[in-house]
């Protein structure tokens, strides 16, 4: 029996060694030079060209004085990339005070969006209480936006919405037509 014990140990060691050798043969070696399942390199797409910035000088109208008795015209430069952004830029110019301290009549009004379709310009605004004027201020505000927007050849009518709704009056004093039609010039 003593002889069988070392014989069993030798057989077990030989079996383990054989298993190690066989498992090593089945392992897949990866050669750095021959990768057969190469992924294609990502294609570098050229960056889309940025739209050209268009600069245009327009007339913008402000309150000439604090008593809101008249409008004062000033020429300003607006910038936009697409024709759709032109009216946003014009409205934002109306929201700035004049170069000589003239008061903007639209400063506190929030522009929600503008849309031009077949010559009809729709301007949707939010009108907080602090943006409202009395009757003279409302009249001047309406004149200023009409004169500013109707100077564009592609605008034939103007519809002003408040929070997406047609309202009877912008600030509660003067009636508001839907749409306001561009006056014809002779």
Residue pairs with C-beta under 8 A, 6 or more apart in sequence:
51 81
51 82
52 81
53 79
53 80
53 81
54 79
54 80
54 81
54 86
55 77
55 78
55 79
56 77
56 78
56 79
56 80
56 86
57 75
57 76
57 77
57 78
58 75
58 76
58 77
58 78
58 90
58 93
58 148
58 151
58 152
59 73
59 74
59 75
59 76
59 147
59 148
59 151
60 73
60 74
60 75
60 76
60 90
60 93
60 94
60 96
60 98
60 144
60 148
61 71
61 72
61 73
61 74
61 94
61 105
61 143
61 144
61 147
61 148
62 71
62 72
62 74
62 97
62 98
62 102
62 103
62 104
62 105
62 144
63 70
63 71
63 72
63 102
63 103
63 104
63 105
63 137
63 140
64 70
64 71
64 72
64 102
66 103
67 136
68 133
68 134
68 136
68 137
68 140
69 136
70 140
71 140
71 143
71 144
71 147
72 98
72 102
73 147
74 98
74 99
74 102
76 93
76 96
76 99
78 86
78 89
78 90
78 92
78 93
79 89
80 86
80 88
80 89
83 116
83 154
84 114
84 115
84 116
86 152
87 114
87 116
87 121
87 123
87 149
87 152
87 155
88 111
88 113
88 114
90 148
90 149
90 152
91 106
91 111
91 114
91 123
91 145
91 148
92 111
93 148
94 104
94 105
94 106
94 144
94 145
94 148
95 104
95 106
95 107
95 109
95 111
96 104
96 107
97 103
97 104
97 107
98 104
105 133
105 137
105 140
105 141
105 144
106 131
106 141
106 144
106 145
107 131
108 128
108 130
108 131
109 125
109 126
109 127
109 128
109 131
110 125
110 126
110 127
110 128
111 123
111 124
111 125
112 124
112 125
112 126
112 163
112 164
113 124
114 121
114 122
114 123
114 124
115 121
115 122
116 122
116 154
116 155
119 154
119 155
119 156
119 157
120 156
120 157
120 158
120 159
120 179
121 149
121 152
121 155
121 157
121 158
121 159
122 158
122 159
122 160
122 161
123 145
123 149
123 158
123 159
123 160
123 161
124 161
124 162
124 163
124 164
125 160
125 161
125 162
125 163
126 162
126 163
127 162
127 163
127 170
127 171
132 138
132 171
132 172
133 140
133 141
133 171
134 173
135 173
135 174
137 171
138 169
138 170
138 171
138 172
138 173
138 174
139 173
139 174
141 170
141 171
142 170
142 174
142 176
145 158
145 160
146 158
146 180
149 155
149 158
150 158
150 182
150 183
155 182
156 181
156 182
157 179
157 180
157 181
157 182
158 179
158 180
158 182
159 166
159 178
159 179
159 180
160 170
160 176
160 180
161 167
162 170
166 176
166 178
167 176
168 175
168 176
169 175
169 176
170 176
